[in-house]
Amino acid sequence: MTGWAPKTRTQDRLLALSLDLWALTQVIVSEPRDWQISLTPSKTSPENNPNAQPNSASTSGLEHPASAGVLSQLKAAAEQRAALIGRTVMIELEKRLERKERCQGFETFLVGILLLNCVERMGWAMMRVSVTSVEKNEDQQ
């Protein structure tokens, strides 16, 4: 089952899965500079202690040392979930197209558009990675 379901008039599971896949591919291909991590101090942290000395080297947001690890873990989890959902969406879409269901024509069209957008987005991301790696190899030589 998906993590969330859009509030629609129809309960089309395939459309909900496609929307999940679309959101996950956005997470996967987004740049870390587009993200923001908020650090909330706990009650026992030095920031809440009035007797503690202020730390001038305090870091927050993406400058925090742990943020790179958090971002890579989030992307890895999104990639695993997208692989699972993507496989399911493609299998269900193939079954729907083989049955030629006319009653869900528009929903099937939307699923196809969302899936193509995900493929295009991931294709551009892979191209960007390959161009970057080629440029790095040329710089090293």
Residue, then its C-alpha position, 0 to 999 in steps of 0.5 A: m500500500t502507498g504511504w498516502a493516497p490522493k483524495t479523488r473521486t475514484q479509488d484508482r490504485l495505479l494512479a495513486l502509485s504513479l503519483d507516489l513514483w512521480a514524487l519519489t523521482q522528484v526527491i531522487v533527482s533534486e539537488p541538495r541545495d534545494w533541500q532544507i534540514s531543520l535542527t530542533p534542539s532537544k530539552t537537554s541540549p546546550e542551546n536550551n541551557p541558559n548557563a551554557q556558553p554560546n557556541s560561535a561555530s554552531t552549524s545548521g541546515l545543510e552546513h551541519p556535518a550530519s546533513a550529507g549522511v541524512l540526505s544520502q540515506l533519504k535518497a537511497a530510501a527513495e531509490q529503493r521505494a521508487a524501484l519497487i513502485g516503478r516495477t509495480v506500476m509498469i506491471e499493472l499498466e501492462k495488464r490494464l492495457e492488455r485488458k483494454e479497459r475502456c472504463q478507466g481510459f483517462e486514469t490510464f492516460l494519466v498514469g502513462i503521462l506520469l510514468l513517461n515524466c518519471v522516465e524522462r526525469m531519471g534519463w536527464a539525471m543519468m545524463r547529467v551524472s555521466v557528463t559530470s563523470v566524463e568531465k572529471n575523467e578529462d580533468q584528471q588526465 
